[in-house]
Amino acid sequence: MPEKEIKVGIFGGSRGQTMARVLAAHPDAEVTAICDQYRPMLERCRRVAVEAGASASVTCYEDFDCFLNHDMDAVVLANYCTDHAPYAVRLLDSGRHVVSEVVACQTMGEAVALVEAVERSGRVYAYAENYSYFRG
């Protein structure tokens, strides 16, 4: 018997579109919520998710605090990379697993706070760093 689907939220509509497309097509994931403060980008990400197979009832949020209260198991951080650590800490402390799509932290203080949040929460934190390698 397959394990339960993982309910995933996506924070950041621009870079989050790729994750929405991938997760919506994954048999063990369910995109349940998307958050972006810019409404047109939020709607675009929702449309991409639905076209890729997500439920049309994906909930959209322009406010992170409301998004944080949504029923979800994990969140992909696809927001501004300079803001990943503080949001990751809040999500881990709320009991969610977290994937940082790019740069995990900006300072040693953020790194320490992130490590402590992972240890405190017992949740999975994954760093999905990506980089376009080029000659220059």
KEBA-924020 format. One record per residue: residue number from 1; y, z, x of N, C-alpha, C in turn; residue in one letter. Coordinates in steps of 0.02 Angstrom, whole numbers, m for minus. Each point is the difference from the previous one (the first is absolute). Layout:
BEGIN
+-----+--------+--------+--------+---------+--------+--------+--------+--------+--------+--------+
| num | nnorth |    nup |  neast | canorth |   caup | caeast | cnorth |    cup |  ceast | residu |
+-----+--------+--------+--------+---------+--------+--------+--------+--------+--------+--------+
| NUM |      Y |      Z |      X |       Y |      Z |      X |      Y |      Z |      X |      A |
...
+-----+--------+--------+--------+---------+--------+--------+--------+--------+--------+--------+
***
This chain:
BEGIN
+-----+--------+--------+--------+---------+--------+--------+--------+--------+--------+--------+
| num | nnorth |    nup |  neast | canorth |   caup | caeast | cnorth |    cup |  ceast | residu |
+-----+--------+--------+--------+---------+--------+--------+--------+--------+--------+--------+
|   1 |    m59 |      0 |     42 |      59 |      0 |    m42 |     62 |      0 |     45 |      M |
|   2 |     48 |    m44 |    m13 |      60 |     m3 |     42 |     42 |     63 |     m8 |      P |
|   3 |     34 |     17 |     54 |      45 |     57 |     m3 |     59 |    m17 |    m44 |      E |
|   4 |     36 |     52 |    m21 |      58 |     m8 |    m43 |     53 |    m43 |     34 |      K |
|   5 |     36 |    m38 |    m40 |      56 |    m39 |     27 |     53 |     46 |     28 |      E |
|   6 |     33 |    m23 |     51 |      55 |     38 |     28 |     64 |    m26 |    m32 |      I |
|   7 |     38 |     46 |    m30 |      63 |    m18 |    m32 |     54 |      1 |     55 |      K |
|   8 |     30 |    m59 |      9 |      47 |     m8 |     56 |     70 |    m16 |    m26 |      V |
|   9 |     49 |     33 |     32 |      70 |    m16 |    m13 |     28 |    m36 |     61 |      G |
|  10 |     51 |    m40 |    m12 |      33 |    m37 |     53 |     73 |     18 |      0 |      I |
|  11 |     25 |     24 |     56 |      70 |     19 |      7 |     35 |    m52 |     44 |      F |
|  12 |     39 |    m44 |    m32 |      35 |    m53 |     36 |    m23 |    m67 |    m26 |      G |
|  13 |     42 |    m33 |    m38 |     m19 |    m61 |    m34 |     m1 |    m63 |     42 |      G |
|  14 |     41 |     m3 |     51 |       2 |    m62 |     40 |    m63 |     m7 |     42 |      S |
|  15 |     m8 |     44 |     49 |     m60 |     m2 |     42 |    m61 |     21 |    m40 |      R |
|  16 |     10 |     35 |    m54 |     m55 |     23 |    m41 |    m35 |    m56 |    m38 |      G |
|  17 |     30 |    m58 |     m5 |     m31 |    m55 |    m37 |    m67 |    m20 |     31 |      Q |
|  18 |     m3 |     m1 |     65 |     m63 |    m18 |     33 |    m54 |     52 |    m16 |      T |
|  19 |     18 |     63 |      4 |     m48 |     53 |    m16 |    m19 |     m2 |    m74 |      M |
|  20 |     48 |    m16 |    m43 |     m15 |     m5 |    m72 |    m51 |    m54 |    m12 |      A |
|  21 |      9 |    m56 |     33 |     m47 |    m57 |     m9 |    m70 |     18 |     24 |      R |
|  22 |     m4 |     31 |     58 |     m65 |     18 |     29 |    m34 |     55 |    m42 |      V |
|  23 |     36 |     51 |    m17 |     m29 |     56 |    m37 |    m19 |    m19 |    m71 |      L |
|  24 |     40 |    m43 |    m32 |     m15 |    m20 |    m68 |    m66 |    m39 |     m3 |      A |
|  25 |    m17 |    m34 |     54 |     m62 |    m39 |      2 |    m60 |     40 |     25 |      A |
|  26 |     12 |     61 |     23 |     m54 |     40 |     29 |    m40 |     34 |    m56 |      H |
|  27 |    m67 |     m4 |      4 |     m40 |     28 |    m55 |      2 |     76 |     m6 |      P |
|  28 |     20 |     35 |     52 |       0 |     73 |     m2 |     70 |     30 |     m4 |      D |
|  29 |     51 |    m42 |     m9 |      68 |     25 |     m3 |     33 |    m22 |    m65 |      A |
|  30 |     45 |     42 |    m23 |      39 |    m16 |    m60 |     73 |     14 |     16 |      E |
|  31 |     42 |    m51 |     m1 |      71 |      9 |     10 |     28 |     30 |    m65 |      V |
|  32 |     24 |     61 |      3 |      23 |     34 |    m60 |     75 |      7 |     m5 |      T |
|  33 |     35 |      1 |     58 |      72 |     10 |     m1 |     32 |    m33 |     60 |      A |
|  34 |     62 |    m23 |    m11 |      40 |    m31 |     53 |     69 |     30 |     m5 |      I |
|  35 |     30 |     14 |     58 |      67 |     29 |      1 |     45 |    m38 |     48 |      C |
|  36 |     58 |    m19 |    m24 |      52 |    m31 |     41 |     65 |     11 |    m37 |      D |
|  37 |     52 |     17 |     36 |      64 |     14 |    m33 |     36 |    m64 |    m24 |      Q |
|  38 |    m21 |    m57 |     24 |      31 |    m64 |    m19 |    m43 |    m32 |    m54 |      Y |
|  39 |     24 |      1 |    m61 |     m39 |    m22 |    m58 |    m29 |    m70 |      6 |      R |
|  40 |     38 |    m51 |     23 |     m31 |    m66 |      6 |    m59 |     m2 |     49 |      P |
|  41 |      4 |     37 |     55 |     m56 |      2 |     47 |    m59 |     37 |    m30 |      M |
|  42 |     14 |     52 |    m36 |     m51 |     39 |    m35 |    m39 |    m44 |    m49 |      L |
|  43 |     37 |    m39 |    m38 |     m32 |    m44 |    m49 |    m40 |    m56 |     35 |      E |
|  44 |     26 |    m25 |     56 |     m36 |    m52 |     37 |    m66 |     28 |     26 |      R |
|  45 |      1 |     59 |     28 |     m61 |     31 |     26 |    m50 |     12 |    m57 |      C |
|  46 |     24 |     23 |    m57 |     m43 |     10 |    m58 |    m33 |    m65 |    m21 |      R |
|  47 |     40 |    m53 |     m3 |     m25 |    m66 |    m20 |    m55 |    m24 |     49 |      R |
|  48 |     11 |      9 |     65 |     m49 |    m19 |     50 |    m65 |     39 |    m11 |      V |
|  49 |      6 |     65 |    m13 |     m59 |     42 |    m11 |    m38 |    m23 |    m61 |      A |
|  50 |     35 |    m13 |    m54 |     m33 |    m21 |    m62 |    m33 |    m68 |      8 |      V |
|  51 |     34 |    m46 |     33 |     m29 |    m66 |     12 |    m62 |      3 |     44 |      E |
|  52 |     m4 |     53 |     42 |     m59 |      8 |     44 |    m56 |     39 |    m34 |      A |
|  53 |     12 |     24 |    m61 |     m54 |     34 |    m35 |     14 |     71 |    m21 |      G |
|  54 |     58 |     27 |     16 |      17 |     69 |    m21 |     12 |      0 |    m76 |      A |
|  55 |     m7 |     58 |    m28 |      13 |      8 |    m72 |     73 |    m13 |    m15 |      S |
|  56 |     13 |    m29 |    m56 |      69 |    m13 |    m21 |     38 |     65 |    m13 |      A |
|  57 |    m36 |     55 |     m2 |      32 |     64 |    m13 |     20 |     37 |     64 |      S |
|  58 |      5 |    m36 |     56 |      23 |     31 |     62 |     69 |     31 |    m15 |      V |
|  59 |      8 |     63 |     16 |      62 |     35 |    m13 |     49 |    m12 |     57 |      T |
|  60 |     62 |    m15 |    m17 |      52 |    m13 |     50 |     51 |     57 |     m1 |      C |
|  61 |     20 |     20 |     60 |      49 |     54 |      8 |     56 |    m23 |     47 |      Y |
|  62 |     60 |     19 |    m17 |      56 |    m10 |     45 |     17 |     65 |     36 |      E |
|  63 |    m30 |     55 |    m20 |      13 |     66 |     27 |    m63 |     29 |     32 |      D |
|  64 |      4 |     18 |     64 |     m59 |     24 |     35 |    m28 |     64 |    m30 |      F |
|  65 |     44 |     45 |    m21 |     m24 |     64 |    m28 |    m42 |    m11 |    m62 |      D |
|  66 |     18 |    m47 |    m42 |     m41 |    m17 |    m58 |    m65 |    m32 |     22 |      C |
|  67 |      4 |    m45 |     48 |     m60 |    m32 |     29 |    m48 |     52 |     27 |      F |
|  68 |     27 |     50 |     34 |     m40 |     53 |     30 |    m42 |     37 |    m51 |      L |
|  69 |     23 |      3 |    m62 |     m36 |     36 |    m53 |    m52 |    m44 |    m35 |      N |
|  70 |     m4 |    m64 |     18 |     m49 |    m44 |    m31 |    m71 |     18 |     21 |      H |
|  71 |    m48 |    m12 |    m43 |     m71 |     14 |     14 |    m27 |    m54 |     47 |      D |
|  72 |     m6 |     18 |     64 |     m26 |    m47 |     50 |    m32 |     39 |     56 |      M |
|  73 |    m49 |    m30 |     33 |     m37 |     33 |     53 |     30 |    m13 |     69 |      D |
|  74 |     30 |    m59 |      8 |      25 |    m21 |     65 |     62 |    m43 |     m9 |      A |
|  75 |     41 |     m2 |     53 |      61 |    m40 |     m2 |      6 |    m39 |     64 |      V |
|  76 |     19 |    m64 |     m8 |      16 |    m42 |     57 |     76 |      3 |      9 |      V |
|  77 |     22 |     21 |     59 |      72 |      1 |     15 |     19 |    m68 |     28 |      L |
|  78 |     36 |    m38 |    m40 |      24 |    m66 |     21 |     76 |     m3 |     m8 |      A |
|  79 |     30 |     59 |      3 |      73 |      5 |     m4 |     30 |    m12 |     69 |      N |
|  80 |     63 |     18 |     10 |      32 |     m8 |     65 |    m39 |     41 |     52 |      Y |
|  81 |    m18 |    m32 |     54 |     m42 |     34 |     50 |     33 |     61 |     30 |      C |
|  82 |     66 |      3 |      0 |      34 |     58 |     28 |     m5 |     61 |    m45 |      T |
|  83 |    m28 |     m9 |    m60 |      m6 |     55 |    m48 |    m71 |     20 |    m14 |      D |
|  84 |    m49 |    m25 |     36 |     m69 |     13 |    m17 |    m20 |     74 |      6 |      H |
|  85 |     17 |     32 |     55 |     m24 |     68 |     12 |     20 |     50 |    m55 |      A |
|  86 |     63 |      3 |    m20 |      18 |     49 |    m52 |    m37 |    m12 |    m66 |      P |
|  87 |     m9 |    m62 |    m18 |     m37 |    m15 |    m62 |    m74 |     14 |      9 |      Y |
|  88 |    m27 |    m15 |     58 |     m71 |     15 |     12 |    m13 |     75 |     m5 |      A |
|  89 |     44 |     40 |     28 |      m8 |     73 |     m4 |      1 |     23 |    m72 |      V |
|  90 |     47 |    m25 |    m40 |       3 |     20 |    m71 |    m63 |    m21 |    m37 |      R |
|  91 |    m23 |    m60 |     13 |     m60 |    m24 |    m34 |    m62 |     39 |     21 |      L |
|  92 |     m8 |     13 |     64 |     m56 |     40 |     24 |      1 |     69 |    m31 |      L |
|  93 |     59 |     31 |     m1 |       7 |     67 |    m30 |    m14 |      0 |    m75 |      D |
|  94 |      5 |    m58 |    m32 |     m14 |     m5 |    m71 |    m74 |    m14 |    m13 |      S |
|  95 |    m39 |     m8 |     54 |     m72 |    m11 |     m7 |    m22 |    m72 |      1 |      G |
|  96 |     45 |    m45 |     20 |     m17 |    m71 |      3 |    m20 |    m21 |     70 |      R |
|  97 |    m44 |    m49 |      4 |     m15 |    m34 |     63 |     58 |    m49 |     12 |      H |
|  98 |     13 |    m15 |     63 |      58 |    m42 |     16 |    m19 |    m53 |     52 |      V |
|  99 |     25 |    m61 |    m12 |      m3 |    m53 |     50 |     73 |    m19 |     16 |      V |
| 100 |     19 |      7 |     63 |      65 |    m24 |     22 |     m9 |    m72 |     22 |      S |
| 101 |     36 |    m44 |    m33 |      m9 |    m72 |     14 |     26 |    m19 |     69 |      E |
| 102 |     53 |     31 |     23 |      25 |    m11 |     68 |     23 |     67 |     29 |      V |
| 103 |     44 |     m2 |     48 |      21 |     57 |     40 |     m7 |     67 |    m36 |      V |
| 104 |    m39 |     45 |     30 |     m14 |     64 |    m32 |     58 |     49 |      4 |      A |
| 105 |     35 |      3 |     56 |      54 |     48 |      7 |     51 |    m24 |     51 |      C |
| 106 |     58 |     30 |     m3 |      55 |    m20 |     43 |     14 |     50 |     56 |      Q |
| 107 |    m19 |     63 |    m10 |      15 |     53 |     49 |    m62 |     43 |     11 |      T |
| 108 |      1 |     39 |     53 |     m55 |     47 |     13 |     m4 |     52 |    m56 |      M |
| 109 |     58 |     20 |    m26 |       1 |     48 |    m55 |    m36 |    m27 |    m61 |      G |
| 110 |     12 |    m64 |    m16 |     m36 |    m31 |    m57 |    m74 |     m5 |     15 |      E |
| 111 |    m17 |    m14 |     63 |     m71 |     m5 |     18 |    m35 |     67 |    m10 |      A |
| 112 |     31 |     53 |     22 |     m29 |     67 |     m8 |     m6 |     17 |    m74 |      V |
| 113 |     52 |    m14 |    m39 |      m3 |     15 |    m72 |    m56 |    m39 |    m34 |      A |
| 114 |     m9 |    m63 |     21 |     m52 |    m42 |    m29 |    m70 |     26 |     17 |      L |
| 115 |    m11 |     17 |     64 |     m65 |     27 |     21 |    m14 |     65 |    m37 |      V |
| 116 |     49 |     43 |     m5 |     m10 |     64 |    m35 |    m15 |    m11 |    m74 |      E |
| 117 |     32 |    m49 |    m31 |     m13 |    m15 |    m71 |    m72 |    m26 |    m10 |      A |
| 118 |    m23 |    m41 |     46 |     m69 |    m25 |     m4 |    m48 |     59 |      6 |      V |
| 119 |     11 |     42 |     49 |     m45 |     58 |     10 |      2 |     47 |    m60 |      E |
| 120 |     60 |     12 |    m26 |       9 |     46 |    m56 |    m33 |    m27 |    m64 |      R |
| 121 |      6 |    m65 |    m11 |     m23 |    m29 |    m62 |    m75 |    m15 |     m2 |      S |
| 122 |    m29 |    m14 |     58 |     m70 |    m21 |      2 |    m10 |    m70 |    m27 |      G |
| 123 |     54 |    m37 |    m10 |      m4 |    m69 |    m27 |     m2 |    m49 |     58 |      R |
| 124 |    m17 |    m62 |    m18 |      m3 |    m53 |     50 |     69 |    m31 |      9 |      V |
| 125 |     20 |     m6 |     62 |      61 |    m37 |     17 |    m21 |    m58 |     44 |      Y |
| 126 |     18 |    m60 |    m19 |     m18 |    m59 |     39 |     63 |    m37 |     20 |      A |
| 127 |      1 |    m22 |     62 |      55 |    m38 |     26 |    m23 |    m72 |      6 |      Y |
| 128 |     27 |    m43 |    m42 |     m21 |    m70 |     m3 |     50 |    m44 |     36 |      A |
| 129 |     18 |     20 |     60 |      50 |    m37 |     39 |    m17 |    m74 |      2 |      E |
| 130 |     51 |    m39 |     m9 |      m9 |    m72 |      9 |     58 |    m27 |     41 |      N |
| 131 |    m13 |    m51 |     35 |      51 |    m28 |     44 |    m15 |    m74 |      9 |      Y |
| 132 |     50 |    m39 |     m5 |      m8 |    m72 |     14 |     10 |    m12 |     74 |      S |
| 133 |    m53 |    m11 |     34 |       4 |    m11 |     72 |     27 |    m69 |     13 |      Y |
| 134 |     45 |     m4 |     47 |      30 |    m64 |     17 |     17 |     m1 |     75 |      F |
| 135 |     10 |    m59 |     25 |       9 |    m10 |     71 |     59 |     40 |     28 |      R |
| 136 |     56 |      4 |    m35 |      59 |     34 |     25 |    m10 |     73 |      9 |      G |
+-----+--------+--------+--------+---------+--------+--------+--------+--------+--------+--------+
***
